[in-house]
Amino acid sequence: MTKKVVWITGASTGIGREIAKTFAKAGNIVVVSARRKSRLVSLVSEIKFAEREAVAFVCDVSSERSVMNTAKRIKEKFGTIDCLINNAGVTVFKSFLDTKIVDYDYVMDINLRGSFMCMKSVLPIMLKKNSGHIINILSVAANTIFENSSVYSASKSGLLSMSNSLRLELRGKNIKVTNIFPGAVETPIWDSKTRQKYKNRMLSPIDIANSALYTFNQPKKVLIEDIIIRPIKGDIV
Ligand SMILES: NC(=O)c1ccc[n+]([C@@H]2O[C@H](COP(=O)([O-])OP(=O)(O)OC[C@H]3O[C@@H](n4cnc5c(N)ncnc54)[C@H](OP(=O)(O)O)[C@@H]3O)[C@@H](O)[C@H]2O)c1
């Protein structure tokens, strides 16, 4: 069987890093991207040491040029992109009143506009070969209300609506769109105090990575549309 080419954005730490290792271990060629090159280089070394395939490209998802250029480089190197995992994301935990316009732009540019551009960059390739899979890492915040998360929630529910609409447009074209909604996962997105306090209760990045791989490995005619994964004790706030 030919190996699948899987592009994971925001793979330098946390969930994205674990998704990369899990997909590589399963025999896929992983393309890891993020802004911090040194972290990507160490991830690629780790994957190659385990005799699996990985390539790193520095890519800032808030830059149209960077996103389009990365998709082009992947296509040039491997001839295709089978799966995009839209994972790059940031948050700002502030009350609505404290949230500045610069905070809004920062979160929206990466979580919503960045994911939009990544999807746009791979779709011509997927449409041409009449197959593909886009997996969006959303959050339970897309459809659960939390205080001090207004812009983050808006970015994730915006991406949810966008993905659901795109999924309908892609029906009949053999391109799948899956949304994964994680609850709290122990990663650097949380400040050290919160991580320390809740680390025993939070999910681990591998829990999300295993779910992403499960959706990807389904038969051609099967589309898992949504997966909600929470810690057994529920949300932390
Ligand atoms: N941890 C949780 O509790 C949780 C729960 C639900 C959903 N999520 C979602 O899961 C995803 C991954 O988050 P995480 O928890 O793993 O956090 P993380 O460890 O902070 O990882 C975030 C990743 O996004 C990348 N990133 C940030 N800005 C970027 C940009 N402009 N361009 C490209 N990459 C960028 C970061 O890499 P660089 O800084 O090197 O660019 C990093 O690799 C996010 O979408 C987050 O919203 C997390």
Ligand as a Chemical Component Dictionary entry (heavy atoms), coordinates in Angstrom:
data_LIG
# 
_chem_comp.id                   LIG 
_chem_comp.type                 NON-POLYMER 
_chem_comp.pdbx_formal_charge   0 
_chem_comp.three_letter_code    LIG 
# 
loop_
_chem_comp_atom.comp_id 
_chem_comp_atom.atom_id 
_chem_comp_atom.alt_atom_id 
_chem_comp_atom.type_symbol 
_chem_comp_atom.charge 
_chem_comp_atom.model_Cartn_x 
_chem_comp_atom.model_Cartn_y 
_chem_comp_atom.model_Cartn_z 
_chem_comp_atom.pdbx_ordinal 
LIG N1  N1  N 0  -4.662 21.761 25.264 1  
LIG C1  C1  C 0  -5.987 21.809 25.351 2  
LIG O1  O1  O 0  -6.582 21.735 26.448 3  
LIG C2  C2  C 0  -6.804 21.918 24.104 4  
LIG C3  C3  C 0  -8.172 21.636 24.189 5  
LIG C4  C4  C 0  -8.944 21.759 23.060 6  
LIG C5  C5  C 0  -8.384 22.128 21.868 7  
LIG N2  N2  N 1  -7.049 22.408 21.800 8  
LIG C6  C6  C 0  -6.518 22.814 20.506 9  
LIG O2  O2  O 0  -5.471 21.951 20.148 10 
LIG C7  C7  C 0  -4.584 22.624 19.250 11 
LIG C8  C8  C 0  -3.146 22.406 19.706 12 
LIG O3  O3  O 0  -2.978 23.043 20.967 13 
LIG P1  P1  P 0  -2.044 22.475 22.119 14 
LIG O4  O4  O 0  -2.884 22.321 23.308 15 
LIG O5  O5  O -1 -1.234 21.354 21.632 16 
LIG O6  O6  O 0  -1.143 23.764 22.378 17 
LIG P2  P2  P 0  0.400  24.078 22.157 18 
LIG O7  O7  O 0  1.237  23.000 22.746 19 
LIG O8  O8  O 0  0.582  25.472 22.626 20 
LIG O9  O9  O 0  0.557  23.985 20.577 21 
LIG C9  C9  C 0  0.127  24.983 19.719 22 
LIG C10 C10 C 0  0.852  24.789 18.403 23 
LIG O10 O10 O 0  0.376  25.786 17.493 24 
LIG C11 C11 C 0  1.512  26.352 16.858 25 
LIG N3  N3  N 0  1.238  27.719 16.418 26 
LIG C12 C12 C 0  0.867  28.785 17.156 27 
LIG N4  N4  N 0  0.786  29.877 16.378 28 
LIG C13 C13 C 0  1.106  29.466 15.115 29 
LIG C14 C14 C 0  1.217  30.130 13.871 30 
LIG N5  N5  N 0  0.993  31.446 13.737 31 
LIG N6  N6  N 0  1.584  29.407 12.790 32 
LIG C15 C15 C 0  1.828  28.088 12.903 33 
LIG N7  N7  N 0  1.755  27.404 14.039 34 
LIG C16 C16 C 0  1.398  28.095 15.140 35 
LIG C17 C17 C 0  2.616  26.287 17.889 36 
LIG O11 O11 O 0  3.882  26.254 17.240 37 
LIG P3  P3  P 0  4.872  27.504 17.061 38 
LIG O12 O12 O 0  4.705  28.380 18.251 39 
LIG O13 O13 O 0  6.229  26.846 16.961 40 
LIG O14 O14 O 0  4.467  28.155 15.779 41 
LIG C18 C18 C 0  2.355  24.943 18.525 42 
LIG O15 O15 O 0  2.998  23.918 17.810 43 
LIG C19 C19 C 0  -5.028 24.078 19.236 44 
LIG O16 O16 O 0  -5.803 24.328 18.092 45 
LIG C20 C20 C 0  -5.895 24.189 20.483 46 
LIG O17 O17 O 0  -6.868 25.197 20.372 47 
LIG C21 C21 C 0  -6.251 22.303 22.889 48 
# 
loop_
_chem_comp_bond.comp_id 
_chem_comp_bond.atom_id_1 
_chem_comp_bond.atom_id_2 
_chem_comp_bond.value_order 
_chem_comp_bond.pdbx_ordinal 
LIG N1  C1  SING 1  
LIG C1  O1  DOUB 2  
LIG C1  C2  SING 3  
LIG C2  C3  SING 4  
LIG C2  C21 DOUB 5  
LIG C3  C4  DOUB 6  
LIG C4  C5  SING 7  
LIG C5  N2  DOUB 8  
LIG N2  C6  SING 9  
LIG N2  C21 SING 10 
LIG C6  O2  SING 11 
LIG C6  C20 SING 12 
LIG O2  C7  SING 13 
LIG C7  C8  SING 14 
LIG C7  C19 SING 15 
LIG C8  O3  SING 16 
LIG O3  P1  SING 17 
LIG P1  O4  DOUB 18 
LIG P1  O5  SING 19 
LIG P1  O6  SING 20 
LIG O6  P2  SING 21 
LIG P2  O7  DOUB 22 
LIG P2  O8  SING 23 
LIG P2  O9  SING 24 
LIG O9  C9  SING 25 
LIG C9  C10 SING 26 
LIG C10 O10 SING 27 
LIG C10 C18 SING 28 
LIG O10 C11 SING 29 
LIG C11 N3  SING 30 
LIG C11 C17 SING 31 
LIG N3  C12 SING 32 
LIG N3  C16 SING 33 
LIG C12 N4  DOUB 34 
LIG N4  C13 SING 35 
LIG C13 C14 SING 36 
LIG C13 C16 DOUB 37 
LIG C14 N5  SING 38 
LIG C14 N6  DOUB 39 
LIG N6  C15 SING 40 
LIG C15 N7  DOUB 41 
LIG N7  C16 SING 42 
LIG C17 O11 SING 43 
LIG C17 C18 SING 44 
LIG O11 P3  SING 45 
LIG P3  O12 DOUB 46 
LIG P3  O13 SING 47 
LIG P3  O14 SING 48 
LIG C18 O15 SING 49 
LIG C19 O16 SING 50 
LIG C19 C20 SING 51 
LIG C20 O17 SING 52 
# 
